[in-house]
């Protein structure tokens, strides 16, 4: 993970809570607001397992359509 990065605690619609990285946003407090809508997505983590297969990781990204 490149620094700086933003960690977020996200309350999901079904009542669960997840902690994860908030990506595709400027890591500046002025760009991030409490209760901003986000989407959960999966991306290549940049790491490989012993067989050379990529690991996937979940991240959160701003949900522009819900804003």
DSSP file (Angstrom, degrees, kcal/mol; ACC not computed):
  #  RESIDUE AA STRUCTURE BP1 BP2  ACC     N-H-->O    O-->H-N    N-H-->O    O-->H-N    TCO  KAPPA ALPHA  PHI   PSI    X-CA   Y-CA   Z-CA
    1    1 A X              0   0    0      0, 0.0     2,-0.2     0, 0.0     4,-0.1   0.000 360.0 360.0 360.0 125.0    0.0    0.0    0.0
    2    2 A X        -     0   0    0      2,-0.1     2,-0.3     1,-0.0     0, 0.0  -0.505 360.0 -92.0 -74.8 145.9    1.4    3.3   -1.0
    3    3 A X  S    S+     0   0    0     -2,-0.2     2,-0.1     2,-0.1     3,-0.0  -0.819  98.0  45.9-106.8 150.7    1.4    6.1    1.6
    4    4 A X  S    S+     0   0    0     -2,-0.3     2,-0.3     1,-0.1    23,-0.2   0.583  77.6 156.6 -77.3 156.7   -0.3    8.2    2.4
    5    5 A X        -     0   0    0     -2,-0.1     2,-0.5    -4,-0.1    18,-0.1  -0.918  37.7-119.6-139.3 166.5   -3.6    6.3    2.4
    6    6 A X  E     -A   22   0A   0     16,-0.7    16,-3.1    -2,-0.3     2,-0.4  -0.937  16.5-157.0-114.4 124.7   -6.9    6.6    4.1
    7    7 A X  E     -A   21   0A   0     -2,-0.5     2,-0.3    14,-0.2    14,-0.2  -0.813  18.4-170.3 -94.8 141.0   -8.4    3.9    6.4
    8    8 A X  E     -A   20   0A   0     12,-3.4    12,-2.5    -2,-0.4     2,-0.6  -0.964  24.9-145.3-133.5 148.6  -12.1    3.9    6.8
    9    9 A X  E     -A   19   0A   0     -2,-0.3     2,-0.5    10,-0.2    10,-0.2  -0.976  29.2-166.2-108.9 119.3  -14.7    2.2    9.0
   10   10 A X  E     -A   18   0A   0      8,-3.4     8,-2.5    -2,-0.6     2,-0.7  -0.926  17.2-147.4-117.9 125.9  -17.8    1.6    6.9
   11   11 A X  E     -A   17   0A   0     -2,-0.5     6,-0.2     6,-0.2     2,-0.1  -0.820  25.7-144.1 -87.6 117.5  -21.3    0.7    8.1
   12   12 A X    >   -     0   0    0      4,-3.2     3,-1.9    -2,-0.7    -1,-0.0  -0.394  21.7-109.3 -81.8 160.1  -22.8   -1.5    5.5
   13   13 A X  T 3  S+     0   0    0      1,-0.3    -1,-0.1     2,-0.1    -2,-0.0   0.787 116.8  57.8 -59.2 -29.8  -26.5   -1.5    4.6
   14   14 A X  T 3  S-     0   0    0      2,-0.1    -1,-0.3     1,-0.1     3,-0.1   0.429 123.7 -99.7 -85.1   3.2  -27.1   -4.9    6.2
   15   15 A X  S <  S+     0   0    0     -3,-1.9    -2,-0.1     1,-0.4     2,-0.1   0.232  83.8 124.4 101.4 -13.5  -25.8   -3.7    9.6
   16   16 A X        -     0   0    0     -5,-0.1    -4,-3.2     1,-0.0     2,-0.4  -0.375  49.7-143.3 -75.9 160.0  -22.3   -5.1    9.3
   17   17 A X  E     -A   11   0A   0     -6,-0.2     2,-0.4    -3,-0.1    -6,-0.2  -0.992  16.2-173.9-126.5 133.3  -19.2   -2.9    9.8
   18   18 A X  E     -A   10   0A   0     -8,-2.5    -8,-3.4    -2,-0.4     2,-0.4  -0.950  15.1-147.0-125.1 146.4  -16.0   -3.3    7.8
   19   19 A X  E     +A    9   0A   0     -2,-0.4     2,-0.3   -10,-0.2   -10,-0.2  -0.929  40.5 128.7-107.3 137.9  -12.6   -1.5    8.1
   20   20 A X  E     -A    8   0A   0    -12,-2.5   -12,-3.4    -2,-0.4     2,-0.3  -0.962  56.0 -63.2-168.5-176.8  -10.7   -1.0    5.0
   21   21 A X  E     -A    7   0A   0     37,-0.5    39,-3.1    -2,-0.3     2,-0.7  -0.654  34.6-144.6 -85.9 136.5   -8.8    1.3    2.7
   22   22 A X  E     -Ab   6  60A   0    -16,-3.1   -16,-0.7    -2,-0.3     3,-0.2  -0.917  31.2-178.9 -99.4 115.2  -10.6    4.2    1.0
   23   23 A X  E     + b   0  61A   0     37,-3.2    39,-0.7    -2,-0.7     3,-0.1  -0.542  48.9  44.2-111.9 174.3   -9.0    4.6   -2.4
   24   24 A X  S    S+     0   0    0      1,-0.2     2,-0.3    -2,-0.2    -1,-0.2   0.834  92.7 100.3  60.4  36.5   -9.4    6.9   -5.4
   25   25 A X  S    S-     0   0    0     -3,-0.2     2,-0.3    36,-0.1    -1,-0.2  -0.992  83.7-100.2-147.0 146.9   -9.6   10.0   -3.2
   26   26 A X        -     0   0    0     -2,-0.3     2,-2.9     1,-0.1     5,-0.2  -0.533  36.9-124.8 -66.4 127.2   -7.1   12.7   -2.3
   27   27 A X  S    S+     0   0    0     -2,-0.3     2,-0.4   -23,-0.2    -1,-0.1  -0.341  72.4 119.2 -75.4  66.2   -5.8   11.8    1.2
   28   28 A X    >>  -     0   0    0     -2,-2.9     3,-2.3     1,-0.1     4,-0.7  -0.998  69.5-132.6-132.1 129.4   -6.8   15.2    2.6
   29   29 A X  G >4 S+     0   0    0     -2,-0.4     3,-0.7     1,-0.3    -1,-0.1   0.788 107.7  61.7 -53.8 -27.5   -9.3   15.7    5.5
   30   30 A X  G 34 S+     0   0    0      1,-0.2    -1,-0.3     3,-0.0    -3,-0.1   0.741 103.4  49.8 -70.4 -21.6  -11.0   18.4    3.4
   31   31 A X  G <4 S+     0   0    0     -3,-2.3     2,-0.4    -5,-0.2    -1,-0.2   0.548 103.8  68.0 -92.7  -8.7  -11.8   15.8    0.7
   32   32 A X    <<  -     0   0    0     -3,-0.7     2,-0.4    -4,-0.7    -1,-0.0  -0.928  62.2-174.0-118.3 133.2  -13.3   13.2    3.0
   33   33 A X    >   -     0   0    0     -2,-0.4     3,-1.5     0, 0.0     2,-0.1  -0.938  33.0 -98.9-127.5 152.1  -16.6   13.7    4.9
   34   34 A X  T 3  S+     0   0    0     -2,-0.4     0, 0.0     1,-0.3     0, 0.0  -0.405 108.7  15.1 -62.1 137.8  -18.4   11.7    7.5
   35   35 A X  T 3  S+     0   0    0      1,-0.2    -1,-0.3    -2,-0.1     2,-0.2   0.682  84.4 160.6  68.5  21.0  -21.2    9.5    6.1
   36   36 A X    <   -     0   0    0     -3,-1.5    -1,-0.2     1,-0.1     2,-0.2  -0.530  46.7-107.9 -70.5 140.0  -19.9    9.9    2.5
   37   37 A X        +     0   0    0     -2,-0.2    26,-2.5    26,-0.2     2,-0.3  -0.485  45.1 177.8 -71.1 135.4  -21.3    7.2    0.2
   38   38 A X  E     -C   62   0A   0     24,-0.3     2,-0.4    -2,-0.2    24,-0.2  -0.901  21.2-137.9-132.7 161.9  -18.8    4.5   -0.8
   39   39 A X  E     -C   61   0A   0     22,-2.8    22,-2.1    -2,-0.3     2,-0.5  -0.921  18.2-127.7-117.3 147.2  -18.8    1.3   -2.9
   40   40 A X  E     +C   60   0A   0     -2,-0.4     2,-0.3    20,-0.2    20,-0.2  -0.821  39.5 164.8 -90.5 131.3  -17.0   -1.9   -2.0
   41   41 A X  E     -C   59   0A   0     18,-2.7    18,-2.6    -2,-0.5     2,-0.4  -0.920  30.3-125.0-141.9 167.2  -14.8   -3.2   -4.8
   42   42 A X  E     +C   58   0A   0     -2,-0.3     2,-0.3    16,-0.2    16,-0.2  -0.929  28.0 172.6-118.8 141.1  -12.0   -5.7   -5.4
   43   43 A X  E     -C   57   0A   0     14,-2.6    14,-2.7    -2,-0.4     2,-0.2  -0.960  43.1 -87.0-141.8 159.6   -8.6   -5.1   -6.9
   44   44 A X  E     -C   56   0A   0     -2,-0.3    12,-0.2    12,-0.2    10,-0.0  -0.511  33.5-148.5 -63.0 128.1   -5.3   -6.9   -7.4
   45   45 A X  E     -     0   0A   0     10,-2.9    -1,-0.1    -2,-0.2    11,-0.1   0.612  34.7-115.5 -78.3 -11.5   -3.3   -6.3   -4.2
   46   46 A X  E    S+     0   0A   0      9,-0.4     2,-0.3     1,-0.4    10,-0.1   0.454  83.5 106.4  88.8   0.3    0.0   -6.4   -6.1
   47   47 A X  E     -     0   0A   0      8,-0.3     8,-2.3     0, 0.0    -1,-0.4  -0.810  56.0-148.7-112.8 155.3    1.1   -9.5   -4.3
   48   48 A X  E     -C   54   0A   0     -2,-0.3     6,-0.2     6,-0.2     2,-0.1  -0.913  11.2-129.4-121.5 148.1    1.4  -13.1   -5.6
   49   49 A X    >   -     0   0    0      4,-2.8     3,-2.1    -2,-0.3     6,-0.0  -0.241  46.8 -83.8 -82.2-177.8    0.9  -16.4   -3.9
   50   50 A X  T 3  S+     0   0    0      1,-0.3    -1,-0.1     2,-0.1    -2,-0.0   0.765 131.5  52.9 -60.6 -26.3    3.4  -19.3   -4.1
   51   51 A X  T 3  S-     0   0    0      2,-0.1    -1,-0.3     3,-0.0     3,-0.1   0.419 121.4-106.2 -89.3   1.1    1.9  -20.4   -7.4
   52   52 A X  S <  S+     0   0    0     -3,-2.1     2,-0.3     1,-0.3    -2,-0.1   0.561  74.1 140.1  87.1   8.2    2.2  -16.9   -8.9
   53   53 A X        -     0   0    0      1,-0.1    -4,-2.8    -5,-0.0    -1,-0.3  -0.652  54.5-112.0 -85.8 141.1   -1.5  -16.1   -8.7
   54   54 A X  E     - C   0  48A   0     -2,-0.3     2,-0.4    -6,-0.2    -6,-0.2  -0.418  21.8-127.9 -74.0 145.8   -2.5  -12.6   -7.6
   55   55 A X  E     -     0   0A   0     -8,-2.3   -10,-2.9    -2,-0.1    -9,-0.4  -0.737  20.6-142.1 -85.1 139.1   -4.2  -11.9   -4.3
   56   56 A X  E     - C   0  44A   0     -2,-0.4     2,-0.4   -12,-0.2   -12,-0.2  -0.791  16.8-168.4 -98.8 148.3   -7.3   -9.8   -4.5
   57   57 A X  E     - C   0  43A   0    -14,-2.7   -14,-2.6    -2,-0.3     2,-0.3  -0.982  18.2-125.5-134.3 145.6   -8.1   -7.3   -1.8
   58   58 A X  E     + C   0  42A   0     -2,-0.4   -37,-0.5   -16,-0.2     2,-0.3  -0.705  32.6 171.0 -90.6 146.4  -11.3   -5.3   -1.1
   59   59 A X  E     - C   0  41A   0    -18,-2.6   -18,-2.7    -2,-0.3     2,-0.4  -0.929  29.1-120.6-141.4 165.8  -11.2   -1.6   -0.9
   60   60 A X  E     -bC  22  40A   0    -39,-3.1   -37,-3.2    -2,-0.3     2,-0.3  -0.896  26.0-174.5-108.0 142.5  -13.8    1.2   -0.7
   61   61 A X  E     -bC  23  39A   0    -22,-2.1   -22,-2.8    -2,-0.4   -37,-0.1  -0.962  38.1 -88.8-131.0 150.8  -14.1    3.9   -3.3
   62   62 A X  E     - C   0  38A   0    -39,-0.7     2,-1.1    -2,-0.3   -24,-0.3  -0.326  35.3-134.2 -57.6 138.2  -16.3    7.0   -3.3
   63   63 A X    >>  -     0   0    0    -26,-2.5     4,-0.9     1,-0.2     3,-0.6  -0.787  24.7-179.2 -97.9  92.9  -19.7    6.3   -4.8
   64   64 A X  T 34 S+     0   0    0     -2,-1.1     3,-0.3     1,-0.2    -1,-0.2   0.820  78.4  57.9 -62.7 -33.0  -20.2    9.3   -7.2
   65   65 A X  T 34 S+     0   0    0      1,-0.2    -1,-0.2     2,-0.1    -2,-0.1   0.811 107.9  45.6 -69.9 -29.6  -23.6    8.1   -8.3
   66   66 A X  T <4        0   0    0     -3,-0.6    -1,-0.2     1,-0.2    -2,-0.2   0.630 360.0 360.0 -87.1 -14.4  -25.0    8.1   -4.7
   67   67 A X     <        0   0    0     -4,-0.9    -1,-0.2    -3,-0.3    -2,-0.1   0.500 360.0 360.0 -70.0 360.0  -23.6   11.5   -3.8
